[in-house]
Amino acid sequence: MRFDDRLNTVLKGSLPEGAAAATQWRQVVDLLAQKPGDLANQDIQAGLTRLRDLHDRVPEQERLAAVQSLNGRLRSAPLLVYLSGDTDPVCDAAISASDLPLAVYADVFPRLSERARDYLQSQGPGIADPMPEAPISATETRAPDAIGSVGIESGGESHESPPRNSAEHAEGSQISALVEKIADYQKNRTVGTQRQSYDQRGSKGFSVEPLGSIRFETDESGTVTWTEGPPKGAIVGVTIAQPAFDEGPGPDAYGAAAFRQRMPMENARMRLCGASIVAGDWRMSAIPYFSEESGRFEGYRGIMRRPNEAEDAGNSGLDVKRREQLQQLIHELRTPLNAVIGFSEIIEQQLFGPASFEYRSLARNIMDEARRLLAGFEDLDIAVKVDSGQLPGSVGTTNADWLFERMAQRLQGLTHSKAVELNISKAEPIRPFALDGESVERIFARLLSAAIISCENGETLKAELRTRVGVHPTNQFTLSRPSRIKDVAENILLDPSQGIDDDGSESSLLGLGFSLRLVRNLAEAAGGALTINQDNIALTLPAAAIGKMKIRETELE
């Protein structure tokens, strides 16, 4: 049997100060937010009381960063009520990060701050229409206008909070009453919902046959301006230019990348919200169209269709739940690893006093291993986001010279340890990459790291970067195959379980096959490709469609 006492462990001891207070505030918020059903009411009350006590000791920016990091994982109604009474930025972040059933939103709506209620009302009907309930007693409260100063409602009047001891007792009662009321109402709502569903199935009410396809047209910004057939209100105004965020409408990263490059898209994932006739997942195929007079880009025309059974199998509710569990696990592992790295740096740099050489060497080894583990978890997190279409779209351009300077800095330690020399030639002029710096650096760092690890000691890798001009210009980066994988078939190289014999501690935590598949998926999400040829590995990424190219090219090392 497994007993989860993490919250009690965090709450032990006296109130911390300084950075420790901010760390504990973040930990308590994280624990309360994600598993409210696993916590007893008294534990939730204790956690919220600790947040209140820590409020004045934690800067607003720290509180805001902690709430923003939840990113759709705030599933605790009492915590949402509490955070809605914080400053406006924290309140907005809490509402954006929340993921509660509609019934729970309706239950807590009267107790939220005015700003939170205004935001939820703007999201449409249903949220602001709570079920009939008993009048709010003196032990229940809405979210305070300012944390630590609680007004108690009784008979329509508002009174100032009593002295400190009385205020703490009253606020504890308020929190406890709120937690118990929400738990009881959720239980009752479940029964009521089941009965209502049965009544609806038994009745002969009006039903609408779901649509199988939707023809649409967008303007130059990617916003849908025309659709064929009803309901237009649920589709017109949706954009295909930006990837879907959380549970909102929009395409996957592939669809958004194709729009940025003005390229045709085929079977891109698309999510629609609103009316039940269109809500859910779609597959979108579309082509850009241009003005006949000026040649100016004017938008996309295409069709959306419901995914077939084979396409929808990978997005079942079970897979979504597994992805969420994996992301939760990664988040929980990342926190202690960061702490290990921080303390190792303190010892290695002797910030708290002198330490022996052996002790500092041990701390340095621990820090290196922790960073390697952290890099593996980051890769796993990115892979999950790419697979689920949650990876944010890339907007901007990146200069090739800046990119290679960054690669020289990041890979210096690895190339020195393997005694590998990397020679990159550029066929000038090179256009900037049509991706932001972080996205390009992420792709190249993982590709080059995997290639260097696959080299023999003292080996030389040769690479070339060249711009291919055309309707859709691209930058093509070709890299010679490392000797240890020179004759390995592509299907074996891309096997996630594939590693390199005797690769030692410098290898990727998740294996060579996983790293190459991650690079390929990242490239495809950005509108590019990764191709493994007989003698080289070719990475193609979109180039910026600006400037004029000279026909003659000059090779520069």
Secondary structure as GFF3:
##gff-version 3
##sequence-region A 1 557
A	DSSP	alpha_helix	6	11	.	.	.	ID=ss1
A	DSSP	alpha_helix	18	34	.	.	.	ID=ss2
A	DSSP	three_ten_helix	36	38	.	.	.	ID=ss3
A	DSSP	alpha_helix	41	54	.	.	.	ID=ss4
A	DSSP	three_ten_helix	55	57	.	.	.	ID=ss5
A	DSSP	alpha_helix	60	68	.	.	.	ID=ss6
A	DSSP	alpha_helix	77	84	.	.	.	ID=ss7
A	DSSP	alpha_helix	88	97	.	.	.	ID=ss8
A	DSSP	alpha_helix	102	108	.	.	.	ID=ss9
A	DSSP	three_ten_helix	109	111	.	.	.	ID=ss10
A	DSSP	alpha_helix	114	121	.	.	.	ID=ss11
A	DSSP	beta_strand	152	154	.	.	.	ID=ss12
A	DSSP	beta_strand	157	159	.	.	.	ID=ss13
A	DSSP	alpha_helix	164	202	.	.	.	ID=ss14
A	DSSP	beta_strand	213	218	.	.	.	ID=ss15
A	DSSP	beta_strand	224	227	.	.	.	ID=ss16
A	DSSP	three_ten_helix	232	234	.	.	.	ID=ss17
A	DSSP	beta_strand	250	251	.	.	.	ID=ss18
A	DSSP	alpha_helix	253	260	.	.	.	ID=ss19
A	DSSP	beta_strand	265	272	.	.	.	ID=ss20
A	DSSP	beta_strand	280	290	.	.	.	ID=ss21
A	DSSP	beta_strand	297	305	.	.	.	ID=ss22
A	DSSP	alpha_helix	309	312	.	.	.	ID=ss23
A	DSSP	three_ten_helix	313	315	.	.	.	ID=ss24
A	DSSP	alpha_helix	317	348	.	.	.	ID=ss25
A	DSSP	alpha_helix	357	388	.	.	.	ID=ss26
A	DSSP	alpha_helix	400	410	.	.	.	ID=ss27
A	DSSP	alpha_helix	412	418	.	.	.	ID=ss28
A	DSSP	beta_strand	421	428	.	.	.	ID=ss29
A	DSSP	alpha_helix	437	453	.	.	.	ID=ss30
A	DSSP	beta_strand	460	468	.	.	.	ID=ss31
A	DSSP	beta_strand	474	480	.	.	.	ID=ss32
A	DSSP	three_ten_helix	483	485	.	.	.	ID=ss33
A	DSSP	alpha_helix	490	493	.	.	.	ID=ss34
A	DSSP	three_ten_helix	504	506	.	.	.	ID=ss35
A	DSSP	alpha_helix	512	525	.	.	.	ID=ss36
A	DSSP	beta_strand	529	532	.	.	.	ID=ss37
A	DSSP	beta_strand	536	542	.	.	.	ID=ss38
A	DSSP	beta_strand	554	556	.	.	.	ID=ss39
###
